[in-house]
Amino acid sequence: MKLAHFDCISGISGDMTLAALVSAGWPAEELRAIPGRLGLGDVAIELSEVRRGAFAAMRVEVRAPGAQPHRHLRHIEEMIARADVPPTVRERARDVFRRLAAAEAEVHGSTVERVHFHEVGAVDALVDVVGACAGLEALGVERASCSELPLGGGSVDCEHGRIPVPAPATALLLRGAHVRLGPVEAELVTPTGAALLAAWVGDWERPAPIFRLQSVGAGAGARDFPGHPNLLRLMIGEVDGGAAARTVAVLETSLDDENPQFAAELIPRLLSAGALDAMLVPTLMKKGRPGLWLIVVAETADAQRLAETILASSTTLGVRVREERRIELAREVVRVITTQGEVELKVARLPNGELRAQPEFESVRRAAESSGAGLREVSAAAIAAWKAGLSER
């Protein structure tokens, strides 16, 4: 499986992503062809080699003449539908813009249909998104991961006036991601960059897997910050399919005097705090009293923090912690569009190289509730849509 790891040294934007893809091996001529494939013959792409701090990097600039109209999502989707690119690139690009539209609608208390795209509706954003999706496709990338994201700070000026960094839409798109403010007073993660990661990474909590590094690209941002390299580093490599072993922490405690309702509330709290898995098992305690056995699986680095959460949120006086080897399948979360709505599936690669998909129940439930369809119908539709996408690729 081909992996793209985004090492966001100085955040991410659309133009930095294009530059990193070219630097990592995507032919520059394929990028220069993107405006024509979108029917934007008057748009030009300039590539140059620059330095950011002590490092050499690729710089991409999209040149569009004149002022750009304010587009709705439907206008952008129409342009993408007409684009001379593979179907998977069109679907990926639509997914990115739908996420942008949903975030903008939430920010402004509007609807996806009524949202006006301003900066992200301009042709440079179209080239950024479609070009980035085409570059990933050309490099054979099937899975993505990213580092912690530095957001910058201060404020920026846009169509709505002066807004704080990160921009409101950016903050919404990055819910669940690992972020920090700084290290400079500037916008380091743009809405377009955030939407690209939100669409590609899928599961913010999943750490970057071990992979065989094949190529490295460096994309430069527009500004050169003193003492801080304004770079996006892209690492492309191969992840072994099948089962792999790694070390995890297992936390256990016995609860014999806890209200079962309070104990049950611990499970979602621990999962949202970063646990890989958590479960409660009914058991018999000393003196024949019924009780609960809490078992939590976590990354070893999270064990202490999760143990403290258990101690603070339950009646237990101690938590047992041990490290164990876990043999697991390589997996990723993918999203498909069905007639009942969007559904997430967990796709695992078996030791023989075959793929196995299982719809995520909560995603199936949401689609069933919004569409009025049955759970089995939605689940079957999601599997069919995933298989259809697989055959297209």
C-alpha atoms as a printed R data frame, in Angstrom:
    type eleno elety resid chain resno       x       y       z
1   ATOM     1    CA   MET     A     1   0.000   0.000   0.000
2   ATOM     2    CA   LYS     A     2   1.403   3.413  -0.992
3   ATOM     3    CA   LEU     A     3   1.432   5.975   1.831
4   ATOM     4    CA   ALA     A     4   1.794   9.767   1.752
5   ATOM     5    CA   HIS     A     5   2.916  11.236   5.078
6   ATOM     6    CA   PHE     A     6   2.524  15.011   5.381
7   ATOM     7    CA   ASP     A     7   5.232  16.359   7.661
8   ATOM     8    CA   CYS     A     8   3.711  19.775   8.300
9   ATOM     9    CA   ILE     A     9   6.788  21.627   9.531
10  ATOM    10    CA   SER     A    10   5.087  24.926   8.781
11  ATOM    11    CA   GLY     A    11   1.473  23.900   8.241
12  ATOM    12    CA   ILE     A    12  -0.102  23.224   4.869
13  ATOM    13    CA   SER     A    13  -1.753  25.092   2.012
14  ATOM    14    CA   GLY     A    14  -2.881  24.146  -1.463
15  ATOM    15    CA   ASP     A    15   0.133  25.583  -3.280
16  ATOM    16    CA   MET     A    16   2.564  24.016  -0.788
17  ATOM    17    CA   THR     A    17   0.911  20.638  -1.407
18  ATOM    18    CA   LEU     A    18   1.266  20.960  -5.188
19  ATOM    19    CA   ALA     A    19   4.918  21.925  -4.797
20  ATOM    20    CA   ALA     A    20   5.639  19.023  -2.439
21  ATOM    21    CA   LEU     A    21   3.995  16.562  -4.839
22  ATOM    22    CA   VAL     A    22   6.135  17.774  -7.751
23  ATOM    23    CA   SER     A    23   9.247  17.704  -5.562
24  ATOM    24    CA   ALA     A    24   8.379  14.110  -4.556
25  ATOM    25    CA   GLY     A    25   8.190  12.906  -8.149
26  ATOM    26    CA   TRP     A    26   4.950  14.049  -9.785
27  ATOM    27    CA   PRO     A    27   5.934  15.332 -13.244
28  ATOM    28    CA   ALA     A    28   5.727  19.113 -13.455
29  ATOM    29    CA   GLU     A    29   4.109  18.928 -16.892
30  ATOM    30    CA   GLU     A    30   1.168  17.022 -15.425
31  ATOM    31    CA   LEU     A    31   0.626  19.853 -12.941
32  ATOM    32    CA   ARG     A    32   0.901  22.490 -15.688
33  ATOM    33    CA   ALA     A    33  -1.808  20.607 -17.613
34  ATOM    34    CA   ILE     A    34  -4.377  20.850 -14.783
35  ATOM    35    CA   PRO     A    35  -5.794  24.324 -15.696
36  ATOM    36    CA   GLY     A    36  -6.469  23.126 -19.252
37  ATOM    37    CA   ARG     A    37  -8.134  19.972 -17.949
38  ATOM    38    CA   LEU     A    38 -10.419  22.231 -15.911
39  ATOM    39    CA   GLY     A    39 -11.219  24.432 -18.888
40  ATOM    40    CA   LEU     A    40  -9.180  27.306 -17.444
41  ATOM    41    CA   GLY     A    41  -6.994  28.126 -20.423
42  ATOM    42    CA   ASP     A    42  -6.056  31.594 -19.126
43  ATOM    43    CA   VAL     A    43  -4.546  30.242 -15.891
44  ATOM    44    CA   ALA     A    44  -0.814  29.636 -15.729
45  ATOM    45    CA   ILE     A    45   1.294  27.702 -13.228
46  ATOM    46    CA   GLU     A    46   4.789  28.874 -12.358
47  ATOM    47    CA   LEU     A    47   7.300  26.548 -10.708
48  ATOM    48    CA   SER     A    48  10.595  27.662  -9.229
49  ATOM    49    CA   GLU     A    49  13.303  26.372  -6.937
50  ATOM    50    CA   VAL     A    50  13.663  28.493  -3.801
51  ATOM    51    CA   ARG     A    51  15.226  28.377  -0.369
52  ATOM    52    CA   ARG     A    52  13.362  28.519   2.909
53  ATOM    53    CA   GLY     A    53  15.855  29.016   5.674
54  ATOM    54    CA   ALA     A    54  18.711  26.611   5.010
55  ATOM    55    CA   PHE     A    55  16.640  24.272   2.833
56  ATOM    56    CA   ALA     A    56  15.979  24.020  -0.902
57  ATOM    57    CA   ALA     A    57  12.336  23.564  -1.888
58  ATOM    58    CA   MET     A    58   9.904  23.765  -4.786
59  ATOM    59    CA   ARG     A    59   7.571  26.774  -5.055
60  ATOM    60    CA   VAL     A    60   4.312  26.718  -7.040
61  ATOM    61    CA   GLU     A    61   2.267  29.804  -7.919
62  ATOM    62    CA   VAL     A    62  -1.070  29.737  -9.730
63  ATOM    63    CA   ARG     A    63  -1.524  32.855 -11.865
64  ATOM    64    CA   ALA     A    64  -5.126  33.791 -12.742
65  ATOM    65    CA   PRO     A    65  -6.046  37.042 -14.530
66  ATOM    66    CA   GLY     A    66  -8.641  39.438 -13.124
67  ATOM    67    CA   ALA     A    67 -11.037  39.210 -10.188
68  ATOM    68    CA   GLN     A    68 -12.704  35.885  -9.499
69  ATOM    69    CA   PRO     A    69 -16.478  35.408  -9.100
70  ATOM    70    CA   HIS     A    70 -18.030  34.189  -5.854
71  ATOM    71    CA   ARG     A    71 -19.021  30.611  -6.592
72  ATOM    72    CA   HIS     A    72 -21.485  28.278  -4.901
73  ATOM    73    CA   LEU     A    73 -20.679  24.611  -4.349
74  ATOM    74    CA   ARG     A    74 -22.831  23.626  -7.324
75  ATOM    75    CA   HIS     A    75 -20.736  25.801  -9.659
76  ATOM    76    CA   ILE     A    76 -17.528  24.222  -8.440
77  ATOM    77    CA   GLU     A    77 -18.943  20.696  -8.696
78  ATOM    78    CA   GLU     A    78 -20.059  21.429 -12.270
79  ATOM    79    CA   MET     A    79 -16.511  22.489 -13.177
80  ATOM    80    CA   ILE     A    80 -15.068  19.384 -11.537
81  ATOM    81    CA   ALA     A    81 -17.610  17.152 -13.320
82  ATOM    82    CA   ARG     A    82 -16.435  18.530 -16.687
83  ATOM    83    CA   ALA     A    83 -12.751  18.179 -15.840
84  ATOM    84    CA   ASP     A    84 -10.643  15.842 -17.965
85  ATOM    85    CA   VAL     A    85  -9.333  13.826 -15.005
86  ATOM    86    CA   PRO     A    86  -9.964  10.257 -13.742
87  ATOM    87    CA   PRO     A    87 -13.270   9.617 -11.904
88  ATOM    88    CA   THR     A    88 -11.440   8.975  -8.627
89  ATOM    89    CA   VAL     A    89  -9.757  12.392  -8.861
90  ATOM    90    CA   ARG     A    90 -13.123  14.064  -9.477
91  ATOM    91    CA   GLU     A    91 -14.660  12.301  -6.464
92  ATOM    92    CA   ARG     A    92 -11.745  13.170  -4.192
93  ATOM    93    CA   ALA     A    93 -11.877  16.809  -5.272
94  ATOM    94    CA   ARG     A    94 -15.654  16.965  -4.716
95  ATOM    95    CA   ASP     A    95 -15.151  15.519  -1.241
96  ATOM    96    CA   VAL     A    96 -12.645  18.268  -0.388
97  ATOM    97    CA   PHE     A    97 -14.977  21.062  -1.533
98  ATOM    98    CA   ARG     A    98 -17.986  19.522   0.230
99  ATOM    99    CA   ARG     A    99 -16.017  19.575   3.469
100 ATOM   100    CA   LEU     A   100 -15.108  23.198   2.850
101 ATOM   101    CA   ALA     A   101 -18.740  24.045   2.152
102 ATOM   102    CA   ALA     A   102 -19.945  22.294   5.303
103 ATOM   103    CA   ALA     A   103 -17.395  24.156   7.429
104 ATOM   104    CA   GLU     A   104 -18.252  27.547   5.884
105 ATOM   105    CA   ALA     A   105 -21.973  26.869   6.352
106 ATOM   106    CA   GLU     A   106 -21.413  26.080  10.030
107 ATOM   107    CA   VAL     A   107 -19.309  29.215  10.520
108 ATOM   108    CA   HIS     A   108 -21.905  31.503   8.965
109 ATOM   109    CA   GLY     A   109 -25.054  29.749  10.195
110 ATOM   110    CA   SER     A   110 -26.085  28.996   6.627
111 ATOM   111    CA   THR     A   111 -26.528  25.910   4.443
112 ATOM   112    CA   VAL     A   112 -24.133  24.157   2.111
113 ATOM   113    CA   GLU     A   113 -26.248  25.200  -0.879
114 ATOM   114    CA   ARG     A   114 -26.243  28.890   0.055
115 ATOM   115    CA   VAL     A   115 -22.587  29.258   0.987
116 ATOM   116    CA   HIS     A   116 -20.605  31.623  -1.221
117 ATOM   117    CA   PHE     A   117 -17.006  30.544  -1.658
118 ATOM   118    CA   HIS     A   118 -14.728  33.569  -1.637
119 ATOM   119    CA   GLU     A   119 -11.003  32.872  -1.627
120 ATOM   120    CA   VAL     A   120 -11.489  29.094  -1.831
121 ATOM   121    CA   GLY     A   121 -13.884  29.490  -4.778
122 ATOM   122    CA   ALA     A   122 -11.276  31.207  -6.943
123 ATOM   123    CA   VAL     A   123  -9.628  29.310  -9.772
124 ATOM   124    CA   ASP     A   124  -6.360  28.950  -7.859
125 ATOM   125    CA   ALA     A   125  -8.204  26.933  -5.188
126 ATOM   126    CA   LEU     A   126  -9.763  24.764  -7.906
127 ATOM   127    CA   VAL     A   127  -6.328  24.121  -9.382
128 ATOM   128    CA   ASP     A   128  -4.902  23.458  -5.909
129 ATOM   129    CA   VAL     A   129  -7.546  20.893  -4.974
130 ATOM   130    CA   VAL     A   130  -7.931  19.097  -8.306
131 ATOM   131    CA   GLY     A   131  -4.173  19.219  -8.880
132 ATOM   132    CA   ALA     A   132  -3.383  17.819  -5.440
133 ATOM   133    CA   CYS     A   133  -5.876  14.981  -5.898
134 ATOM   134    CA   ALA     A   134  -4.451  14.256  -9.358
135 ATOM   135    CA   GLY     A   135  -0.915  14.244  -7.975
136 ATOM   136    CA   LEU     A   136  -1.783  11.742  -5.254
137 ATOM   137    CA   GLU     A   137  -3.505   9.557  -7.831
138 ATOM   138    CA   ALA     A   138  -0.526   9.714 -10.195
139 ATOM   139    CA   LEU     A   139   1.860   8.705  -7.405
140 ATOM   140    CA   GLY     A   140  -0.392   5.761  -6.520
141 ATOM   141    CA   VAL     A   141  -1.152   6.954  -2.991
142 ATOM   142    CA   GLU     A   142  -3.851   4.923  -1.219
143 ATOM   143    CA   ARG     A   143  -3.439   6.180   2.333
144 ATOM   144    CA   ALA     A   144  -2.310   9.376   4.063
145 ATOM   145    CA   SER     A   145  -1.151  10.425   7.506
146 ATOM   146    CA   CYS     A   146   0.075  13.715   8.914
147 ATOM   147    CA   SER     A   147   2.157  15.146  11.712
148 ATOM   148    CA   GLU     A   148   1.029  17.520  14.419
149 ATOM   149    CA   LEU     A   149  -0.127  20.788  12.826
150 ATOM   150    CA   PRO     A   150   1.330  24.183  13.791
151 ATOM   151    CA   LEU     A   151  -1.466  26.694  13.186
152 ATOM   152    CA   GLY     A   152   0.407  29.990  13.494
153 ATOM   153    CA   GLY     A   153  -1.232  32.942  15.181
154 ATOM   154    CA   GLY     A   154  -2.380  36.523  14.869
155 ATOM   155    CA   SER     A   155  -4.981  37.477  12.276
156 ATOM   156    CA   VAL     A   156  -5.457  37.726   8.507
157 ATOM   157    CA   ASP     A   157  -7.573  39.923   6.247
158 ATOM   158    CA   CYS     A   158 -10.136  38.350   3.917
159 ATOM   159    CA   GLU     A   159 -13.503  39.055   2.252
160 ATOM   160    CA   HIS     A   160 -15.195  39.065   5.674
161 ATOM   161    CA   GLY     A   161 -12.684  41.514   7.135
162 ATOM   162    CA   ARG     A   162 -10.053  40.688   9.730
163 ATOM   163    CA   ILE     A   163 -10.348  37.196  11.194
164 ATOM   164    CA   PRO     A   164  -8.266  35.299  13.775
165 ATOM   165    CA   VAL     A   165  -5.774  32.565  12.956
166 ATOM   166    CA   PRO     A   166  -6.665  29.791  12.523
167 ATOM   167    CA   ALA     A   167  -9.542  30.888  10.298
168 ATOM   168    CA   PRO     A   168 -12.939  29.713  11.641
169 ATOM   169    CA   ALA     A   169 -13.454  27.209   8.794
170 ATOM   170    CA   THR     A   170  -9.933  25.851   9.276
171 ATOM   171    CA   ALA     A   171 -10.580  25.252  12.974
172 ATOM   172    CA   LEU     A   172 -13.781  23.331  12.224
173 ATOM   173    CA   LEU     A   173 -12.133  21.200   9.553
174 ATOM   174    CA   LEU     A   174  -9.365  20.202  11.964
175 ATOM   175    CA   ARG     A   175 -11.624  18.955  14.774
176 ATOM   176    CA   GLY     A   176  -9.941  15.844  16.147
177 ATOM   177    CA   ALA     A   177  -6.498  16.698  14.708
178 ATOM   178    CA   HIS     A   178  -3.431  17.239  16.874
179 ATOM   179    CA   VAL     A   179  -2.618  20.949  16.658
180 ATOM   180    CA   ARG     A   180  -0.647  23.674  18.416
181 ATOM   181    CA   LEU     A   181  -0.425  27.442  18.091
182 ATOM   182    CA   GLY     A   182   2.670  29.223  16.755
183 ATOM   183    CA   PRO     A   183   5.548  29.184  16.109
184 ATOM   184    CA   VAL     A   184   5.055  32.406  14.066
185 ATOM   185    CA   GLU     A   185   2.391  35.108  13.841
186 ATOM   186    CA   ALA     A   186   0.941  34.095  10.469
187 ATOM   187    CA   GLU     A   187  -1.635  31.737   8.966
188 ATOM   188    CA   LEU     A   188   0.155  28.405   8.568
189 ATOM   189    CA   VAL     A   189  -2.825  26.133   7.827
190 ATOM   190    CA   THR     A   190  -5.245  27.493   5.227
191 ATOM   191    CA   PRO     A   191  -8.839  26.285   4.811
192 ATOM   192    CA   THR     A   192  -7.849  24.554   1.573
193 ATOM   193    CA   GLY     A   193  -4.927  22.783   3.254
194 ATOM   194    CA   ALA     A   194  -7.118  21.757   6.193
195 ATOM   195    CA   ALA     A   195  -9.809  20.367   3.861
196 ATOM   196    CA   LEU     A   196  -7.242  18.375   1.887
197 ATOM   197    CA   LEU     A   197  -5.962  16.730   5.075
198 ATOM   198    CA   ALA     A   198  -9.472  16.169   6.451
199 ATOM   199    CA   ALA     A   199 -10.433  14.340   3.254
200 ATOM   200    CA   TRP     A   200  -7.236  12.313   2.921
201 ATOM   201    CA   VAL     A   201  -6.139  11.410   6.448
202 ATOM   202    CA   GLY     A   202  -9.550  10.151   7.641
203 ATOM   203    CA   ASP     A   203  -8.545   9.077  11.154
204 ATOM   204    CA   TRP     A   204  -6.617  11.783  13.044
205 ATOM   205    CA   GLU     A   205  -5.919   9.449  15.967
206 ATOM   206    CA   ARG     A   206  -4.159   6.805  13.905
207 ATOM   207    CA   PRO     A   207  -0.370   7.234  14.140
208 ATOM   208    CA   ALA     A   208   1.788   7.147  11.027
209 ATOM   209    CA   PRO     A   209   2.606   3.506  10.241
210 ATOM   210    CA   ILE     A   210   6.061   2.102   9.663
211 ATOM   211    CA   PHE     A   211   6.800   2.376   5.955
212 ATOM   212    CA   ARG     A   212   9.669   2.003   3.460
213 ATOM   213    CA   LEU     A   213  10.559   5.527   2.401
214 ATOM   214    CA   GLN     A   214  10.818   5.950  -1.370
215 ATOM   215    CA   SER     A   215  10.801   9.677  -2.082
216 ATOM   216    CA   VAL     A   216  10.752  12.992  -0.222
217 ATOM   217    CA   GLY     A   217   9.371  16.292  -1.486
218 ATOM   218    CA   ALA     A   218   9.603  19.795  -0.045
219 ATOM   219    CA   GLY     A   219   6.994  22.435  -0.891
220 ATOM   220    CA   ALA     A   220   7.674  26.061   0.008
221 ATOM   221    CA   GLY     A   221   5.191  28.552   1.397
222 ATOM   222    CA   ALA     A   222   5.008  32.071   0.005
223 ATOM   223    CA   ARG     A   223   6.784  33.762   2.928
224 ATOM   224    CA   ASP     A   224  10.255  33.220   4.339
225 ATOM   225    CA   PHE     A   225  10.117  33.412   8.151
226 ATOM   226    CA   PRO     A   226  13.304  34.264  10.073
227 ATOM   227    CA   GLY     A   227  14.482  31.257  12.032
228 ATOM   228    CA   HIS     A   228  11.632  29.009  10.863
229 ATOM   229    CA   PRO     A   229  11.643  27.092   7.534
230 ATOM   230    CA   ASN     A   230   8.297  27.658   5.799
231 ATOM   231    CA   LEU     A   231   8.078  24.138   4.371
232 ATOM   232    CA   LEU     A   232   5.725  21.228   3.866
233 ATOM   233    CA   ARG     A   233   7.654  17.975   3.634
234 ATOM   234    CA   LEU     A   234   5.958  15.064   1.864
235 ATOM   235    CA   MET     A   235   7.220  11.514   2.361
236 ATOM   236    CA   ILE     A   236   6.050   8.797  -0.025
237 ATOM   237    CA   GLY     A   237   6.591   5.146   0.807
238 ATOM   238    CA   GLU     A   238   5.267   1.618   0.879
239 ATOM   239    CA   VAL     A   239   3.399   0.099   3.829
240 ATOM   240    CA   ASP     A   240   3.598  -3.673   4.072
241 ATOM   241    CA   GLY     A   241   0.228  -5.316   3.689
242 ATOM   242    CA   GLY     A   242  -1.101  -7.973   6.035
243 ATOM   243    CA   ALA     A   243  -0.428  -8.351   9.731
244 ATOM   244    CA   ALA     A   244   2.229  -6.445  11.648
245 ATOM   245    CA   ALA     A   245   3.199  -6.553  15.321
246 ATOM   246    CA   ARG     A   246   3.658  -3.554  17.595
247 ATOM   247    CA   THR     A   247   3.616  -2.800  21.307
248 ATOM   248    CA   VAL     A   248   0.549  -1.398  23.051
249 ATOM   249    CA   ALA     A   249  -0.363  -0.731  26.680
250 ATOM   250    CA   VAL     A   250  -3.170  -2.644  28.396
251 ATOM   251    CA   LEU     A   251  -4.821  -0.985  31.411
252 ATOM   252    CA   GLU     A   252  -7.101  -2.965  33.725
253 ATOM   253    CA   THR     A   253  -9.025  -2.336  36.893
254 ATOM   254    CA   SER     A   254 -11.852  -4.053  38.802
255 ATOM   255    CA   LEU     A   255 -14.924  -2.072  39.870
256 ATOM   256    CA   ASP     A   256 -17.033  -3.667  42.624
257 ATOM   257    CA   ASP     A   257 -18.724  -0.589  44.106
258 ATOM   258    CA   GLU     A   258 -19.345   1.531  40.996
259 ATOM   259    CA   ASN     A   259 -22.731   2.558  39.602
260 ATOM   260    CA   PRO     A   260 -22.932   0.655  36.278
261 ATOM   261    CA   GLN     A   261 -24.315   3.772  34.546
262 ATOM   262    CA   PHE     A   262 -21.278   5.795  35.633
263 ATOM   263    CA   ALA     A   263 -18.956   2.976  34.592
264 ATOM   264    CA   ALA     A   264 -20.547   2.820  31.128
265 ATOM   265    CA   GLU     A   265 -19.932   6.546  30.688
266 ATOM   266    CA   LEU     A   266 -16.205   5.880  31.072
267 ATOM   267    CA   ILE     A   267 -16.017   4.075  27.722
268 ATOM   268    CA   PRO     A   268 -16.777   7.027  25.375
269 ATOM   269    CA   ARG     A   269 -14.697   9.319  27.606
270 ATOM   270    CA   LEU     A   270 -11.637   7.079  27.347
271 ATOM   271    CA   LEU     A   271 -12.053   6.607  23.585
272 ATOM   272    CA   SER     A   272 -12.311  10.355  23.013
273 ATOM   273    CA   ALA     A   273  -9.183  10.775  25.163
274 ATOM   274    CA   GLY     A   274  -7.188   8.584  22.773
275 ATOM   275    CA   ALA     A   275  -7.722   4.976  23.870
276 ATOM   276    CA   LEU     A   276  -7.503   2.476  21.010
277 ATOM   277    CA   ASP     A   277 -10.225   0.316  22.597
278 ATOM   278    CA   ALA     A   278 -12.124   0.098  25.877
279 ATOM   279    CA   MET     A   279 -14.595  -2.429  27.246
280 ATOM   280    CA   LEU     A   280 -16.448  -3.460  30.409
281 ATOM   281    CA   VAL     A   281 -16.842  -7.153  31.278
282 ATOM   282    CA   PRO     A   282 -19.314  -8.360  33.947
283 ATOM   283    CA   THR     A   283 -17.528 -10.527  36.525
284 ATOM   284    CA   LEU     A   284 -17.770 -11.923  40.071
285 ATOM   285    CA   MET     A   285 -15.600 -10.217  42.644
286 ATOM   286    CA   LYS     A   286 -14.409 -11.399  46.058
287 ATOM   287    CA   LYS     A   287 -17.157 -12.527  48.423
288 ATOM   288    CA   GLY     A   288 -19.308 -13.359  45.393
289 ATOM   289    CA   ARG     A   289 -20.259  -9.753  44.654
290 ATOM   290    CA   PRO     A   290 -21.065  -8.834  41.035
291 ATOM   291    CA   GLY     A   291 -18.665  -6.298  39.547
292 ATOM   292    CA   LEU     A   292 -17.165  -4.908  36.355
293 ATOM   293    CA   TRP     A   293 -13.769  -5.465  34.775
294 ATOM   294    CA   LEU     A   294 -12.541  -2.417  32.817
295 ATOM   295    CA   ILE     A   295  -9.998  -3.155  30.066
296 ATOM   296    CA   VAL     A   296  -8.384  -0.387  28.004
297 ATOM   297    CA   VAL     A   297  -5.938  -0.749  25.094
298 ATOM   298    CA   ALA     A   298  -3.821   2.319  24.333
299 ATOM   299    CA   GLU     A   299  -0.612   3.625  22.845
300 ATOM   300    CA   THR     A   300   2.181   3.202  25.390
301 ATOM   301    CA   ALA     A   301   2.766   6.975  25.481
302 ATOM   302    CA   ASP     A   302  -0.881   7.506  26.558
303 ATOM   303    CA   ALA     A   303  -0.958   4.915  29.362
304 ATOM   304    CA   GLN     A   304  -0.165   7.244  32.257
305 ATOM   305    CA   ARG     A   305  -2.655   9.908  31.153
306 ATOM   306    CA   LEU     A   306  -5.465   7.375  30.630
307 ATOM   307    CA   ALA     A   307  -4.741   5.689  33.970
308 ATOM   308    CA   GLU     A   308  -5.114   9.075  35.668
309 ATOM   309    CA   THR     A   309  -8.440   9.571  33.860
310 ATOM   310    CA   ILE     A   310  -9.693   6.217  35.184
311 ATOM   311    CA   LEU     A   311  -8.567   7.035  38.733
312 ATOM   312    CA   ALA     A   312 -10.234  10.458  38.632
313 ATOM   313    CA   SER     A   313 -13.479   9.234  37.049
314 ATOM   314    CA   SER     A   314 -14.230   6.003  38.923
315 ATOM   315    CA   THR     A   315 -14.191   4.515  42.423
316 ATOM   316    CA   THR     A   316 -11.135   2.343  41.785
317 ATOM   317    CA   LEU     A   317  -7.991   2.835  43.865
318 ATOM   318    CA   GLY     A   318  -5.525   1.453  41.332
319 ATOM   319    CA   VAL     A   319  -4.979   0.605  37.674
320 ATOM   320    CA   ARG     A   320  -2.795  -2.249  36.430
321 ATOM   321    CA   VAL     A   321  -0.690  -1.407  33.352
322 ATOM   322    CA   ARG     A   322   1.345  -3.753  31.190
323 ATOM   323    CA   GLU     A   323   2.791  -3.739  27.692
324 ATOM   324    CA   GLU     A   324   1.816  -6.401  25.165
325 ATOM   325    CA   ARG     A   325   2.540  -7.146  21.524
326 ATOM   326    CA   ARG     A   326  -0.466  -6.688  19.276
327 ATOM   327    CA   ILE     A   327  -0.584  -8.236  15.813
328 ATOM   328    CA   GLU     A   328  -2.863  -6.131  13.653
329 ATOM   329    CA   LEU     A   329  -3.930  -5.707  10.058
330 ATOM   330    CA   ALA     A   330  -3.100  -2.571   8.102
331 ATOM   331    CA   ARG     A   331  -6.326  -0.612   7.809
332 ATOM   332    CA   GLU     A   332  -7.763   2.736   6.800
333 ATOM   333    CA   VAL     A   333 -11.085   4.549   7.029
334 ATOM   334    CA   VAL     A   334 -12.695   5.406   3.692
335 ATOM   335    CA   ARG     A   335 -15.881   7.301   2.913
336 ATOM   336    CA   VAL     A   336 -18.362   6.418   0.180
337 ATOM   337    CA   ILE     A   337 -21.430   8.230  -1.098
338 ATOM   338    CA   THR     A   338 -24.633   6.172  -1.307
339 ATOM   339    CA   THR     A   339 -28.195   7.148  -2.168
340 ATOM   340    CA   GLN     A   340 -28.843   7.148   1.587
341 ATOM   341    CA   GLY     A   341 -25.917   9.481   2.357
342 ATOM   342    CA   GLU     A   342 -22.232   9.310   3.238
343 ATOM   343    CA   VAL     A   343 -21.006   6.172   5.036
344 ATOM   344    CA   GLU     A   344 -17.592   5.372   6.532
345 ATOM   345    CA   LEU     A   345 -16.018   1.939   6.172
346 ATOM   346    CA   LYS     A   346 -12.995   0.426   7.839
347 ATOM   347    CA   VAL     A   347 -10.920  -1.303   5.158
348 ATOM   348    CA   ALA     A   348  -8.321  -3.873   6.259
349 ATOM   349    CA   ARG     A   349  -5.651  -5.539   4.143
350 ATOM   350    CA   LEU     A   350  -5.445  -9.287   4.813
351 ATOM   351    CA   PRO     A   351  -2.141 -11.222   4.893
352 ATOM   352    CA   ASN     A   352  -2.815 -12.506   1.357
353 ATOM   353    CA   GLY     A   353  -3.171  -8.932   0.075
354 ATOM   354    CA   GLU     A   354  -6.952  -8.960  -0.280
355 ATOM   355    CA   LEU     A   355  -9.056  -6.107   1.119
356 ATOM   356    CA   ARG     A   356 -11.923  -6.506   3.586
357 ATOM   357    CA   ALA     A   357 -14.386  -3.684   4.275
358 ATOM   358    CA   GLN     A   358 -16.779  -3.280   7.180
359 ATOM   359    CA   PRO     A   359 -19.157  -0.292   7.443
360 ATOM   360    CA   GLU     A   360 -18.806   1.686  10.680
361 ATOM   361    CA   PHE     A   361 -22.072   1.213  12.573
362 ATOM   362    CA   GLU     A   362 -22.488   4.808  13.807
363 ATOM   363    CA   SER     A   363 -22.016   6.082  10.266
364 ATOM   364    CA   VAL     A   364 -24.577   3.543   8.992
365 ATOM   365    CA   ARG     A   365 -27.006   4.564  11.728
366 ATOM   366    CA   ARG     A   366 -26.738   8.271  10.863
367 ATOM   367    CA   ALA     A   367 -27.345   7.604   7.173
368 ATOM   368    CA   ALA     A   368 -30.293   5.327   7.979
369 ATOM   369    CA   GLU     A   369 -31.885   7.910  10.265
370 ATOM   370    CA   SER     A   370 -31.483  10.752   7.766
371 ATOM   371    CA   SER     A   371 -32.730   8.741   4.776
372 ATOM   372    CA   GLY     A   372 -35.379   6.542   6.412
373 ATOM   373    CA   ALA     A   373 -33.716   3.399   5.033
374 ATOM   374    CA   GLY     A   374 -33.002   0.268   7.044
375 ATOM   375    CA   LEU     A   375 -29.612  -0.421   8.611
376 ATOM   376    CA   ARG     A   376 -28.999  -3.522   6.477
377 ATOM   377    CA   GLU     A   377 -29.929  -1.622   3.311
378 ATOM   378    CA   VAL     A   378 -27.487   1.214   4.091
379 ATOM   379    CA   SER     A   379 -24.714  -1.235   5.018
380 ATOM   380    CA   ALA     A   380 -25.161  -3.200   1.786
381 ATOM   381    CA   ALA     A   381 -25.211   0.022  -0.262
382 ATOM   382    CA   ALA     A   382 -21.954   1.162   1.359
383 ATOM   383    CA   ILE     A   383 -20.219  -2.135   0.519
384 ATOM   384    CA   ALA     A   384 -21.499  -1.934  -3.070
385 ATOM   385    CA   ALA     A   385 -20.268   1.662  -3.438
386 ATOM   386    CA   TRP     A   386 -16.852   0.705  -2.070
387 ATOM   387    CA   LYS     A   387 -16.557  -2.236  -4.476
388 ATOM   388    CA   ALA     A   388 -17.614  -0.017  -7.371
389 ATOM   389    CA   GLY     A   389 -14.906   2.520  -6.465
390 ATOM   390    CA   LEU     A   390 -12.364  -0.290  -6.244
391 ATOM   391    CA   SER     A   391 -13.276  -1.496  -9.742
392 ATOM   392    CA   GLU     A   392 -12.938   2.055 -11.122
393 ATOM   393    CA   ARG     A   393  -9.426   2.309  -9.751
